[in-house]
Amino acid sequence: MKCALCEREAIKNGYCDLHGSAYENVVKTYELWKTALNISWKEYLSEIVKNPLTGEWAKKVAEHLIKKEANESGA
Ligand SMILES: [Zn+2]
């Protein structure tokens, strides 16, 4: 199985090691944001994408998660 975002082999959560650790950081950081800002997962993801300080890896993961959310909610 390939990574959802690149041609590398997926190791966990459907991502390769690099996108997988970016994904873990995104999830971990959300825990902090949620506590501090009372922000929803979707809002948080769009903040990541908009934020010029976000690394490229995390941004790609966030964009992918937004698309996934949209598909799953049938929107
Ligand atoms: Zn990847």
N, CA, C, O and the ligand as a Tripos MOL2 file, in Angstrom:
@<TRIPOS>MOLECULE
protein
  301   299    76     0     0
PROTEIN
NO_CHARGES

@<TRIPOS>ATOM
      1 N           0.8340   -1.2000    0.0000 N.3       1 MET1
      2 CA          0.0000    0.0000    0.0000 C.3       1 MET1
      3 C           0.8720    1.2550    0.0000 C.2       1 MET1
      4 O           1.8760    1.3410    0.7060 O.2       1 MET1
      5 N           0.4520    2.2270   -0.8190 N.am      2 LYS2
      6 CA          1.2210    3.4730   -0.9320 C.3       2 LYS2
      7 C           0.7010    4.5170    0.0470 C.2       2 LYS2
      8 O          -0.4540    4.4800    0.4710 O.2       2 LYS2
      9 N           1.5800    5.4420    0.3900 N.am      3 CYS3
     10 CA          1.2160    6.6030    1.1980 C.3       3 CYS3
     11 C           0.1090    7.3820    0.4800 C.2       3 CYS3
     12 O           0.0910    7.4530   -0.7490 O.2       3 CYS3
     13 N          -0.8200    7.9710    1.2600 N.am      4 ALA4
     14 CA         -1.9260    8.7240    0.6770 C.3       4 ALA4
     15 C          -1.4330    9.9710   -0.0680 C.2       4 ALA4
     16 O          -2.1600   10.5300   -0.8890 O.2       4 ALA4
     17 N          -0.2170   10.3990    0.2140 N.am      5 LEU5
     18 CA          0.2570   11.6790   -0.3130 C.3       5 LEU5
     19 C           1.4680   11.5900   -1.2260 C.2       5 LEU5
     20 O           1.7940   12.5610   -1.9080 O.2       5 LEU5
     21 N           2.1390   10.4490   -1.2530 N.am      6 CYS6
     22 CA          3.3150   10.3440   -2.1160 C.3       6 CYS6
     23 C           3.4950    8.8920   -2.5520 C.2       6 CYS6
     24 O           2.6520    8.0410   -2.2660 O.2       6 CYS6
     25 N           4.5840    8.6210   -3.2350 N.am      7 GLU7
     26 CA          4.8140    7.3000   -3.8090 C.3       7 GLU7
     27 C           5.5210    6.3380   -2.8660 C.2       7 GLU7
     28 O           5.8150    5.1970   -3.2220 O.2       7 GLU7
     29 N           5.7920    6.8240   -1.6480 N.am      8 ARG8
     30 CA          6.4870    5.9650   -0.7090 C.3       8 ARG8
     31 C           5.5390    4.9260   -0.1080 C.2       8 ARG8
     32 O           4.3170    5.0480   -0.1960 O.2       8 ARG8
     33 N           6.1360    3.9080    0.5020 N.am      9 GLU9
     34 CA          5.3560    2.8530    1.1290 C.3       9 GLU9
     35 C           4.6630    3.3810    2.3910 C.2       9 GLU9
     36 O           5.2950    4.0490    3.2100 O.2       9 GLU9
     37 N           3.3650    3.0830    2.5490 N.am     10 ALA10
     38 CA          2.6450    3.5060    3.7460 C.3      10 ALA10
     39 C           3.0120    2.6090    4.9160 C.2      10 ALA10
     40 O           3.0200    1.3840    4.7910 O.2      10 ALA10
     41 N           3.3150    3.2220    6.0470 N.am     11 ILE11
     42 CA          3.7190    2.4610    7.2270 C.3      11 ILE11
     43 C           2.6100    2.4460    8.2660 C.2      11 ILE11
     44 O           2.2800    1.3940    8.8130 O.2      11 ILE11
     45 N           2.0300    3.6210    8.5400 N.am     12 LYS12
     46 CA          0.8870    3.6420    9.4570 C.3      12 LYS12
     47 C          -0.0670    4.7870    9.1290 C.2      12 LYS12
     48 O           0.3280    5.7960    8.5460 O.2      12 LYS12
     49 N          -1.3240    4.6120    9.5130 N.am     13 ASN13
     50 CA         -2.3960    5.5800    9.2370 C.3      13 ASN13
     51 C          -2.5250    5.8880    7.7420 C.2      13 ASN13
     52 O          -3.0790    6.9220    7.3680 O.2      13 ASN13
     53 N          -2.0230    5.0100    6.9030 N.am     14 GLY14
     54 CA         -2.1000    5.2390    5.4620 C.3      14 GLY14
     55 C          -1.0380    6.1870    4.9330 C.2      14 GLY14
     56 O          -1.0990    6.6130    3.7800 O.2      14 GLY14
     57 N          -0.0620    6.5190    5.7770 N.am     15 TYR15
     58 CA          1.0050    7.4310    5.3650 C.3      15 TYR15
     59 C           2.3730    6.7620    5.4600 C.2      15 TYR15
     60 O           2.5530    5.7840    6.1850 O.2      15 TYR15
     61 N           3.3310    7.3060    4.7150 N.am     16 CYS16
     62 CA          4.7220    6.8730    4.8290 C.3      16 CYS16
     63 C           5.3190    7.4080    6.1300 C.2      16 CYS16
     64 O           4.6300    8.0960    6.8850 O.2      16 CYS16
     65 N           6.5830    7.1040    6.4010 N.am     17 ASP17
     66 CA          7.1710    7.5470    7.6690 C.3      17 ASP17
     67 C           7.1760    9.0750    7.7940 C.2      17 ASP17
     68 O           6.8980    9.6060    8.8700 O.2      17 ASP17
     69 N           7.4890    9.7850    6.7050 N.am     18 LEU18
     70 CA          7.5710   11.2490    6.7740 C.3      18 LEU18
     71 C           6.2050   11.9030    6.9380 C.2      18 LEU18
     72 O           6.0130   12.7510    7.8090 O.2      18 LEU18
     73 N           5.2540   11.4980    6.0910 N.am     19 HIS19
     74 CA          3.9080   12.0570    6.2180 C.3      19 HIS19
     75 C           3.2550   11.5530    7.5040 C.2      19 HIS19
     76 O           2.4370   12.2520    8.1010 O.2      19 HIS19
     77 N           3.6140   10.3450    7.9290 N.am     20 GLY20
     78 CA          3.0880    9.7920    9.1700 C.3      20 GLY20
     79 C           3.5210   10.6090   10.3720 C.2      20 GLY20
     80 O           2.7190   10.8460   11.2760 O.2      20 GLY20
     81 N           4.7810   11.0480   10.4030 N.am     21 SER21
     82 CA          5.1930   11.8460   11.5610 C.3      21 SER21
     83 C           4.6220   13.2520   11.4690 C.2      21 SER21
     84 O           4.3500   13.8680   12.5000 O.2      21 SER21
     85 N           4.4330   13.7770   10.2610 N.am     22 ALA22
     86 CA          3.7510   15.0650   10.1150 C.3      22 ALA22
     87 C           2.3190   14.9480   10.6260 C.2      22 ALA22
     88 O           1.8160   15.8460   11.3010 O.2      22 ALA22
     89 N           1.6640   13.8250   10.2960 N.am     23 TYR23
     90 CA          0.2940   13.5830   10.7520 C.3      23 TYR23
     91 C           0.2320   13.5370   12.2810 C.2      23 TYR23
     92 O          -0.6610   14.1190   12.8970 O.2      23 TYR23
     93 N           1.2010   12.8320   12.8810 N.am     24 GLU24
     94 CA          1.2300   12.7460   14.3380 C.3      24 GLU24
     95 C           1.4040   14.1150   14.9820 C.2      24 GLU24
     96 O           0.7900   14.4080   16.0080 O.2      24 GLU24
     97 N           2.2450   14.9530   14.3760 N.am     25 ASN25
     98 CA          2.4340   16.3090   14.8940 C.3      25 ASN25
     99 C           1.1540   17.1230   14.7870 C.2      25 ASN25
    100 O           0.7990   17.8660   15.7020 O.2      25 ASN25
    101 N           0.4610   16.9750   13.6550 N.am     26 VAL26
    102 CA         -0.7990   17.6930   13.4500 C.3      26 VAL26
    103 C          -1.8070   17.2990   14.5400 C.2      26 VAL26
    104 O          -2.4730   18.1570   15.1200 O.2      26 VAL26
    105 N          -1.9070   16.0040   14.8060 N.am     27 VAL27
    106 CA         -2.8540   15.5180   15.8180 C.3      27 VAL27
    107 C          -2.4490   15.9880   17.2150 C.2      27 VAL27
    108 O          -3.2910   16.4160   18.0040 O.2      27 VAL27
    109 N          -1.1420   15.9030   17.5100 N.am     28 LYS28
    110 CA         -0.6390   16.3080   18.8230 C.3      28 LYS28
    111 C          -0.8810   17.7980   19.0480 C.2      28 LYS28
    112 O          -1.3240   18.2060   20.1210 O.2      28 LYS28
    113 N          -0.5910   18.6010   18.0360 N.am     29 THR29
    114 CA         -0.7530   20.0500   18.1600 C.3      29 THR29
    115 C          -2.2200   20.4060   18.3300 C.2      29 THR29
    116 O          -2.5550   21.3710   19.0170 O.2      29 THR29
    117 N          -3.1070   19.6170   17.6960 N.am     30 TYR30
    118 CA         -4.5390   19.8880   17.8520 C.3      30 TYR30
    119 C          -4.9640   19.7560   19.3110 C.2      30 TYR30
    120 O          -5.7910   20.5320   19.7890 O.2      30 TYR30
    121 N          -4.4010   18.7770   20.0200 N.am     31 GLU31
    122 CA         -4.7370   18.6010   21.4390 C.3      31 GLU31
    123 C          -4.4650   19.8850   22.2160 C.2      31 GLU31
    124 O          -5.2490   20.2700   23.0840 O.2      31 GLU31
    125 N          -3.3480   20.5480   21.8990 N.am     32 LEU32
    126 CA         -2.9880   21.7990   22.5750 C.3      32 LEU32
    127 C          -3.9390   22.9280   22.1730 C.2      32 LEU32
    128 O          -4.4310   23.6770   23.0170 O.2      32 LEU32
    129 N          -4.1820   23.0290   20.8840 N.am     33 TRP33
    130 CA         -5.0500   24.1000   20.3550 C.3      33 TRP33
    131 C          -6.4620   23.9640   20.8990 C.2      33 TRP33
    132 O          -7.1030   24.9500   21.2620 O.2      33 TRP33
    133 N          -6.9350   22.7240   20.9480 N.am     34 LYS34
    134 CA         -8.2930   22.4480   21.3940 C.3      34 LYS34
    135 C          -8.4780   22.9560   22.8190 C.2      34 LYS34
    136 O          -9.4910   23.5710   23.1520 O.2      34 LYS34
    137 N          -7.4690   22.6820   23.6560 N.am     35 THR35
    138 CA         -7.5200   23.1120   25.0510 C.3      35 THR35
    139 C          -7.4380   24.6310   25.1570 C.2      35 THR35
    140 O          -8.1810   25.2550   25.9150 O.2      35 THR35
    141 N          -6.5270   25.2130   24.3900 N.am     36 ALA36
    142 CA         -6.2670   26.6470   24.5180 C.3      36 ALA36
    143 C          -7.3210   27.4950   23.8070 C.2      36 ALA36
    144 O          -7.7220   28.5440   24.3120 O.2      36 ALA36
    145 N          -7.7630   27.0460   22.6530 N.am     37 LEU37
    146 CA         -8.5900   27.9010   21.7960 C.3      37 LEU37
    147 C         -10.0110   27.3970   21.5830 C.2      37 LEU37
    148 O         -10.8350   28.0870   20.9840 O.2      37 LEU37
    149 N         -10.3000   26.1860   22.0750 N.am     38 ASN38
    150 CA        -11.6300   25.6220   21.8790 C.3      38 ASN38
    151 C         -12.0350   25.6280   20.3980 C.2      38 ASN38
    152 O         -13.1220   26.0710   20.0300 O.2      38 ASN38
    153 N         -11.1330   25.1270   19.5780 N.am     39 ILE39
    154 CA        -11.2940   25.1610   18.1200 C.3      39 ILE39
    155 C         -11.6950   23.7670   17.6310 C.2      39 ILE39
    156 O         -11.2610   22.7660   18.2000 O.2      39 ILE39
    157 N         -12.5070   23.6960   16.5970 N.am     40 SER40
    158 CA        -12.8980   22.3850   16.0710 C.3      40 SER40
    159 C         -11.7890   21.8210   15.1760 C.2      40 SER40
    160 O         -10.9140   22.5490   14.7080 O.2      40 SER40
    161 N         -11.8530   20.5190   14.9570 N.am     41 TRP41
    162 CA        -10.8510   19.8270   14.1250 C.3      41 TRP41
    163 C         -10.7910   20.4460   12.7350 C.2      41 TRP41
    164 O          -9.7040   20.6910   12.2120 O.2      41 TRP41
    165 N         -11.9500   20.7020   12.1330 N.am     42 LYS42
    166 CA        -11.9960   21.2820   10.7830 C.3      42 LYS42
    167 C         -11.4030   22.6830   10.7460 C.2      42 LYS42
    168 O         -10.6470   23.0310    9.8390 O.2      42 LYS42
    169 N         -11.7630   23.4890   11.7590 N.am     43 GLU43
    170 CA        -11.2220   24.8560   11.8450 C.3      43 GLU43
    171 C          -9.7110   24.8210   11.9990 C.2      43 GLU43
    172 O          -8.9750   25.5870   11.3770 O.2      43 GLU43
    173 N          -9.2820   23.9080   12.8470 N.am     44 TYR44
    174 CA         -7.8510   23.7530   13.0890 C.3      44 TYR44
    175 C          -7.1190   23.3940   11.7920 C.2      44 TYR44
    176 O          -6.0720   23.9660   11.4890 O.2      44 TYR44
    177 N          -7.6670   22.4530   11.0330 N.am     45 LEU45
    178 CA         -7.0240   22.0480    9.7790 C.3      45 LEU45
    179 C          -6.9310   23.2130    8.7990 C.2      45 LEU45
    180 O          -5.9130   23.3800    8.1270 O.2      45 LEU45
    181 N          -7.9920   24.0190    8.7150 N.am     46 SER46
    182 CA         -7.9110   25.1230    7.7650 C.3      46 SER46
    183 C          -6.9410   26.2050    8.2530 C.2      46 SER46
    184 O          -6.3430   26.9120    7.4420 O.2      46 SER46
    185 N          -6.7840   26.3360    9.5800 N.am     47 GLU47
    186 CA         -5.7690   27.2640   10.0990 C.3      47 GLU47
    187 C          -4.3650   26.8010    9.7100 C.2      47 GLU47
    188 O          -3.5160   27.6170    9.3510 O.2      47 GLU47
    189 N          -4.1270   25.5180    9.7820 N.am     48 ILE48
    190 CA         -2.8150   24.9730    9.4090 C.3      48 ILE48
    191 C          -2.5080   25.2970    7.9580 C.2      48 ILE48
    192 O          -1.4100   25.7460    7.6300 O.2      48 ILE48
    193 N          -3.4890   25.0670    7.0890 N.am     49 VAL49
    194 CA         -3.2820   25.2920    5.6580 C.3      49 VAL49
    195 C          -3.0210   26.7710    5.3830 C.2      49 VAL49
    196 O          -2.1960   27.1170    4.5370 O.2      49 VAL49
    197 N          -3.7350   27.6440    6.1070 N.am     50 LYS50
    198 CA         -3.5790   29.0850    5.8960 C.3      50 LYS50
    199 C          -2.2920   29.6460    6.4800 C.2      50 LYS50
    200 O          -1.7570   30.6420    5.9940 O.2      50 LYS50
    201 N          -1.8000   28.9880    7.5370 N.am     51 ASN51
    202 CA         -0.6570   29.5150    8.2740 C.3      51 ASN51
    203 C           0.6370   29.4260    7.4510 C.2      51 ASN51
    204 O           1.0580   28.3310    7.0780 O.2      51 ASN51
    205 N           1.2700   30.5800    7.1680 N.am     52 PRO52
    206 CA          2.4960   30.5610    6.3670 C.3      52 PRO52
    207 C           3.6610   29.8950    7.1070 C.2      52 PRO52
    208 O           4.6680   29.5480    6.4890 O.2      52 PRO52
    209 N           3.5300   29.7150    8.4200 N.am     53 LEU53
    210 CA          4.6140   29.1110    9.1980 C.3      53 LEU53
    211 C           4.5360   27.5930    9.2200 C.2      53 LEU53
    212 O           5.4770   26.9290    9.6560 O.2      53 LEU53
    213 N           3.4200   27.0370    8.7540 N.am     54 THR54
    214 CA          3.2710   25.5820    8.7280 C.3      54 THR54
    215 C           4.2490   24.9730    7.7340 C.2      54 THR54
    216 O           4.4060   25.4760    6.6210 O.2      54 THR54
    217 N           4.8900   23.9120    8.1280 N.am     55 GLY55
    218 CA          5.7980   23.2100    7.2340 C.3      55 GLY55
    219 C           5.0300   22.5590    6.0870 C.2      55 GLY55
    220 O           3.8370   22.2780    6.2100 O.2      55 GLY55
    221 N           5.7210   22.3210    4.9730 N.am     56 GLU56
    222 CA          5.0820   21.7350    3.7870 C.3      56 GLU56
    223 C           4.4740   20.3670    4.0690 C.2      56 GLU56
    224 O           3.4020   20.0450    3.5560 O.2      56 GLU56
    225 N           5.1470   19.5700    4.8740 N.am     57 TRP57
    226 CA          4.6630   18.2100    5.1530 C.3      57 TRP57
    227 C           3.3240   18.2830    5.8820 C.2      57 TRP57
    228 O           2.3550   17.6230    5.5070 O.2      57 TRP57
    229 N           3.2950   19.1130    6.9440 N.am     58 ALA58
    230 CA          2.0760   19.2350    7.7440 C.3      58 ALA58
    231 C           0.9450   19.8180    6.9070 C.2      58 ALA58
    232 O          -0.2120   19.4230    7.0460 O.2      58 ALA58
    233 N           1.2920   20.7600    6.0390 N.am     59 LYS59
    234 CA          0.2800   21.3860    5.1940 C.3      59 LYS59
    235 C          -0.3620   20.3620    4.2530 C.2      59 LYS59
    236 O          -1.5810   20.3430    4.0790 O.2      59 LYS59
    237 N           0.4650   19.5220    3.6570 N.am     60 LYS60
    238 CA         -0.0520   18.4780    2.7570 C.3      60 LYS60
    239 C          -0.9740   17.5240    3.5190 C.2      60 LYS60
    240 O          -2.0240   17.1270    3.0140 O.2      60 LYS60
    241 N          -0.5740   17.1680    4.7230 N.am     61 VAL61
    242 CA         -1.3850   16.2710    5.5380 C.3      61 VAL61
    243 C          -2.7230   16.9380    5.8650 C.2      61 VAL61
    244 O          -3.7760   16.3110    5.7520 O.2      61 VAL61
    245 N          -2.6790   18.2120    6.2700 N.am     62 ALA62
    246 CA         -3.9060   18.9300    6.6320 C.3      62 ALA62
    247 C          -4.8400   19.0470    5.4290 C.2      62 ALA62
    248 O          -6.0490   18.8550    5.5640 O.2      62 ALA62
    249 N          -4.2910   19.3580    4.2570 N.am     63 GLU63
    250 CA         -5.1270   19.4500    3.0490 C.3      63 GLU63
    251 C          -5.7990   18.1160    2.7600 C.2      63 GLU63
    252 O          -6.9750   18.0610    2.4000 O.2      63 GLU63
    253 N          -5.0360   17.0480    2.9240 N.am     64 HIS64
    254 CA         -5.5790   15.7140    2.6910 C.3      64 HIS64
    255 C          -6.6960   15.3850    3.6790 C.2      64 HIS64
    256 O          -7.7180   14.8100    3.3040 O.2      64 HIS64
    257 N          -6.4930   15.7570    4.9530 N.am     65 LEU65
    258 CA         -7.5010   15.4800    5.9860 C.3      65 LEU65
    259 C          -8.7770   16.2790    5.7400 C.2      65 LEU65
    260 O          -9.8770   15.7930    6.0010 O.2      65 LEU65
    261 N          -8.6320   17.4920    5.2430 N.am     66 ILE66
    262 CA         -9.8050   18.3160    4.9260 C.3      66 ILE66
    263 C         -10.6300   17.6490    3.8210 C.2      66 ILE66
    264 O         -11.8540   17.5670    3.9150 O.2      66 ILE66
    265 N          -9.9530   17.1790    2.7840 N.am     67 LYS67
    266 CA        -10.6400   16.4940    1.6830 C.3      67 LYS67
    267 C         -11.3330   15.2360    2.1820 C.2      67 LYS67
    268 O         -12.4620   14.9330    1.7960 O.2      67 LYS67
    269 N         -10.6310   14.5080    3.0500 N.am     68 LYS68
    270 CA        -11.1670   13.2750    3.5970 C.3      68 LYS68
    271 C         -12.4350   13.5490    4.4060 C.2      68 LYS68
    272 O         -13.4400   12.8520    4.2670 O.2      68 LYS68
    273 N         -12.3680   14.5830    5.2580 N.am     69 GLU69
    274 CA        -13.5280   15.0050    6.0490 C.3      69 GLU69
    275 C         -14.7140   15.2970    5.1410 C.2      69 GLU69
    276 O         -15.8350   14.8600    5.4000 O.2      69 GLU69
    277 N         -14.4510   16.0380    4.0790 N.am     70 ALA70
    278 CA        -15.5160   16.4410    3.1490 C.3      70 ALA70
    279 C         -16.1360   15.2040    2.5080 C.2      70 ALA70
    280 O         -17.3560   15.1260    2.3680 O.2      70 ALA70
    281 N         -15.3090   14.2390    2.1200 N.am     71 ASN71
    282 CA        -15.8240   13.0210    1.5120 C.3      71 ASN71
    283 C         -16.6540   12.2110    2.4950 C.2      71 ASN71
    284 O         -17.7240   11.7060    2.1560 O.2      71 ASN71
    285 N         -16.1420   12.0930    3.7290 N.am     72 GLU72
    286 CA        -16.8250   11.2670    4.7120 C.3      72 GLU72
    287 C         -18.1570   11.8510    5.1440 C.2      72 GLU72
    288 O         -19.0990   11.1130    5.4350 O.2      72 GLU72
    289 N         -18.2400   13.1910    5.1890 N.am     73 SER73
    290 CA        -19.5000   13.8080    5.5920 C.3      73 SER73
    291 C         -20.4430   13.9230    4.3960 C.2      73 SER73
    292 O         -21.5720   14.3920    4.5390 O.2      73 SER73
    293 N         -19.9840   13.4960    3.2150 N.am     74 GLY74
    294 CA        -20.8150   13.4890    2.0260 C.3      74 GLY74
    295 C         -21.0480   14.8780    1.4530 C.2      74 GLY74
    296 O         -21.9350   15.0660    0.6190 O.2      74 GLY74
    297 N         -20.2590   15.8550    1.8940 N.am     75 ALA75
    298 CA        -20.4390   17.2240    1.4060 C.3      75 ALA75
    299 C         -19.7740   17.3970    0.0460 C.2      75 ALA75
    300 O         -19.8180   18.4850   -0.5280 O.2      75 ALA75
    301 ZN          4.1910   10.1430    2.0560 Zn       76 ZN76
@<TRIPOS>BOND
     1     1     2 1
     2     2     3 1
     3     3     4 2
     4     3     5 am
     5     5     6 1
     6     6     7 1
     7     7     8 2
     8     7     9 am
     9     9    10 1
    10    10    11 1
    11    11    12 2
    12    11    13 am
    13    13    14 1
    14    14    15 1
    15    15    16 2
    16    15    17 am
    17    17    18 1
    18    18    19 1
    19    19    20 2
    20    19    21 am
    21    21    22 1
    22    22    23 1
    23    23    24 2
    24    23    25 am
    25    25    26 1
    26    26    27 1
    27    27    28 2
    28    27    29 am
    29    29    30 1
    30    30    31 1
    31    31    32 2
    32    31    33 am
    33    33    34 1
    34    34    35 1
    35    35    36 2
    36    35    37 am
    37    37    38 1
    38    38    39 1
    39    39    40 2
    40    39    41 am
    41    41    42 1
    42    42    43 1
    43    43    44 2
    44    43    45 am
    45    45    46 1
    46    46    47 1
    47    47    48 2
    48    47    49 am
    49    49    50 1
    50    50    51 1
    51    51    52 2
    52    51    53 am
    53    53    54 1
    54    54    55 1
    55    55    56 2
    56    55    57 am
    57    57    58 1
    58    58    59 1
    59    59    60 2
    60    59    61 am
    61    61    62 1
    62    62    63 1
    63    63    64 2
    64    63    65 am
    65    65    66 1
    66    66    67 1
    67    67    68 2
    68    67    69 am
    69    69    70 1
    70    70    71 1
    71    71    72 2
    72    71    73 am
    73    73    74 1
    74    74    75 1
    75    75    76 2
    76    75    77 am
    77    77    78 1
    78    78    79 1
    79    79    80 2
    80    79    81 am
    81    81    82 1
    82    82    83 1
    83    83    84 2
    84    83    85 am
    85    85    86 1
    86    86    87 1
    87    87    88 2
    88    87    89 am
    89    89    90 1
    90    90    91 1
    91    91    92 2
    92    91    93 am
    93    93    94 1
    94    94    95 1
    95    95    96 2
    96    95    97 am
    97    97    98 1
    98    98    99 1
    99    99   100 2
   100    99   101 am
   101   101   102 1
   102   102   103 1
   103   103   104 2
   104   103   105 am
   105   105   106 1
   106   106   107 1
   107   107   108 2
   108   107   109 am
   109   109   110 1
   110   110   111 1
   111   111   112 2
   112   111   113 am
   113   113   114 1
   114   114   115 1
   115   115   116 2
   116   115   117 am
   117   117   118 1
   118   118   119 1
   119   119   120 2
   120   119   121 am
   121   121   122 1
   122   122   123 1
   123   123   124 2
   124   123   125 am
   125   125   126 1
   126   126   127 1
   127   127   128 2
   128   127   129 am
   129   129   130 1
   130   130   131 1
   131   131   132 2
   132   131   133 am
   133   133   134 1
   134   134   135 1
   135   135   136 2
   136   135   137 am
   137   137   138 1
   138   138   139 1
   139   139   140 2
   140   139   141 am
   141   141   142 1
   142   142   143 1
   143   143   144 2
   144   143   145 am
   145   145   146 1
   146   146   147 1
   147   147   148 2
   148   147   149 am
   149   149   150 1
   150   150   151 1
   151   151   152 2
   152   151   153 am
   153   153   154 1
   154   154   155 1
   155   155   156 2
   156   155   157 am
   157   157   158 1
   158   158   159 1
   159   159   160 2
   160   159   161 am
   161   161   162 1
   162   162   163 1
   163   163   164 2
   164   163   165 am
   165   165   166 1
   166   166   167 1
   167   167   168 2
   168   167   169 am
   169   169   170 1
   170   170   171 1
   171   171   172 2
   172   171   173 am
   173   173   174 1
   174   174   175 1
   175   175   176 2
   176   175   177 am
   177   177   178 1
   178   178   179 1
   179   179   180 2
   180   179   181 am
   181   181   182 1
   182   182   183 1
   183   183   184 2
   184   183   185 am
   185   185   186 1
   186   186   187 1
   187   187   188 2
   188   187   189 am
   189   189   190 1
   190   190   191 1
   191   191   192 2
   192   191   193 am
   193   193   194 1
   194   194   195 1
   195   195   196 2
   196   195   197 am
   197   197   198 1
   198   198   199 1
   199   199   200 2
   200   199   201 am
   201   201   202 1
   202   202   203 1
   203   203   204 2
   204   203   205 am
   205   205   206 1
   206   206   207 1
   207   207   208 2
   208   207   209 am
   209   209   210 1
   210   210   211 1
   211   211   212 2
   212   211   213 am
   213   213   214 1
   214   214   215 1
   215   215   216 2
   216   215   217 am
   217   217   218 1
   218   218   219 1
   219   219   220 2
   220   219   221 am
   221   221   222 1
   222   222   223 1
   223   223   224 2
   224   223   225 am
   225   225   226 1
   226   226   227 1
   227   227   228 2
   228   227   229 am
   229   229   230 1
   230   230   231 1
   231   231   232 2
   232   231   233 am
   233   233   234 1
   234   234   235 1
   235   235   236 2
   236   235   237 am
   237   237   238 1
   238   238   239 1
   239   239   240 2
   240   239   241 am
   241   241   242 1
   242   242   243 1
   243   243   244 2
   244   243   245 am
   245   245   246 1
   246   246   247 1
   247   247   248 2
   248   247   249 am
   249   249   250 1
   250   250   251 1
   251   251   252 2
   252   251   253 am
   253   253   254 1
   254   254   255 1
   255   255   256 2
   256   255   257 am
   257   257   258 1
   258   258   259 1
   259   259   260 2
   260   259   261 am
   261   261   262 1
   262   262   263 1
   263   263   264 2
   264   263   265 am
   265   265   266 1
   266   266   267 1
   267   267   268 2
   268   267   269 am
   269   269   270 1
   270   270   271 1
   271   271   272 2
   272   271   273 am
   273   273   274 1
   274   274   275 1
   275   275   276 2
   276   275   277 am
   277   277   278 1
   278   278   279 1
   279   279   280 2
   280   279   281 am
   281   281   282 1
   282   282   283 1
   283   283   284 2
   284   283   285 am
   285   285   286 1
   286   286   287 1
   287   287   288 2
   288   287   289 am
   289   289   290 1
   290   290   291 1
   291   291   292 2
   292   291   293 am
   293   293   294 1
   294   294   295 1
   295   295   296 2
   296   295   297 am
   297   297   298 1
   298   298   299 1
   299   299   300 2
@<TRIPOS>SUBSTRUCTURE
     1 MET1         2 RESIDUE 1 A MET
     2 LYS2         6 RESIDUE 1 A LYS
     3 CYS3        10 RESIDUE 1 A CYS
     4 ALA4        14 RESIDUE 1 A ALA
     5 LEU5        18 RESIDUE 1 A LEU
     6 CYS6        22 RESIDUE 1 A CYS
     7 GLU7        26 RESIDUE 1 A GLU
     8 ARG8        30 RESIDUE 1 A ARG
     9 GLU9        34 RESIDUE 1 A GLU
    10 ALA10       38 RESIDUE 1 A ALA
    11 ILE11       42 RESIDUE 1 A ILE
    12 LYS12       46 RESIDUE 1 A LYS
    13 ASN13       50 RESIDUE 1 A ASN
    14 GLY14       54 RESIDUE 1 A GLY
    15 TYR15       58 RESIDUE 1 A TYR
    16 CYS16       62 RESIDUE 1 A CYS
    17 ASP17       66 RESIDUE 1 A ASP
    18 LEU18       70 RESIDUE 1 A LEU
    19 HIS19       74 RESIDUE 1 A HIS
    20 GLY20       78 RESIDUE 1 A GLY
    21 SER21       82 RESIDUE 1 A SER
    22 ALA22       86 RESIDUE 1 A ALA
    23 TYR23       90 RESIDUE 1 A TYR
    24 GLU24       94 RESIDUE 1 A GLU
    25 ASN25       98 RESIDUE 1 A ASN
    26 VAL26      102 RESIDUE 1 A VAL
    27 VAL27      106 RESIDUE 1 A VAL
    28 LYS28      110 RESIDUE 1 A LYS
    29 THR29      114 RESIDUE 1 A THR
    30 TYR30      118 RESIDUE 1 A TYR
    31 GLU31      122 RESIDUE 1 A GLU
    32 LEU32      126 RESIDUE 1 A LEU
    33 TRP33      130 RESIDUE 1 A TRP
    34 LYS34      134 RESIDUE 1 A LYS
    35 THR35      138 RESIDUE 1 A THR
    36 ALA36      142 RESIDUE 1 A ALA
    37 LEU37      146 RESIDUE 1 A LEU
    38 ASN38      150 RESIDUE 1 A ASN
    39 ILE39      154 RESIDUE 1 A ILE
    40 SER40      158 RESIDUE 1 A SER
    41 TRP41      162 RESIDUE 1 A TRP
    42 LYS42      166 RESIDUE 1 A LYS
    43 GLU43      170 RESIDUE 1 A GLU
    44 TYR44      174 RESIDUE 1 A TYR
    45 LEU45      178 RESIDUE 1 A LEU
    46 SER46      182 RESIDUE 1 A SER
    47 GLU47      186 RESIDUE 1 A GLU
    48 ILE48      190 RESIDUE 1 A ILE
    49 VAL49      194 RESIDUE 1 A VAL
    50 LYS50      198 RESIDUE 1 A LYS
    51 ASN51      202 RESIDUE 1 A ASN
    52 PRO52      206 RESIDUE 1 A PRO
    53 LEU53      210 RESIDUE 1 A LEU
    54 THR54      214 RESIDUE 1 A THR
    55 GLY55      218 RESIDUE 1 A GLY
    56 GLU56      222 RESIDUE 1 A GLU
    57 TRP57      226 RESIDUE 1 A TRP
    58 ALA58      230 RESIDUE 1 A ALA
    59 LYS59      234 RESIDUE 1 A LYS
    60 LYS60      238 RESIDUE 1 A LYS
    61 VAL61      242 RESIDUE 1 A VAL
    62 ALA62      246 RESIDUE 1 A ALA
    63 GLU63      250 RESIDUE 1 A GLU
    64 HIS64      254 RESIDUE 1 A HIS
    65 LEU65      258 RESIDUE 1 A LEU
    66 ILE66      262 RESIDUE 1 A ILE
    67 LYS67      266 RESIDUE 1 A LYS
    68 LYS68      270 RESIDUE 1 A LYS
    69 GLU69      274 RESIDUE 1 A GLU
    70 ALA70      278 RESIDUE 1 A ALA
    71 ASN71      282 RESIDUE 1 A ASN
    72 GLU72      286 RESIDUE 1 A GLU
    73 SER73      290 RESIDUE 1 A SER
    74 GLY74      294 RESIDUE 1 A GLY
    75 ALA75      298 RESIDUE 1 A ALA
    76 ZN76       301 GROUP 0 **** ****
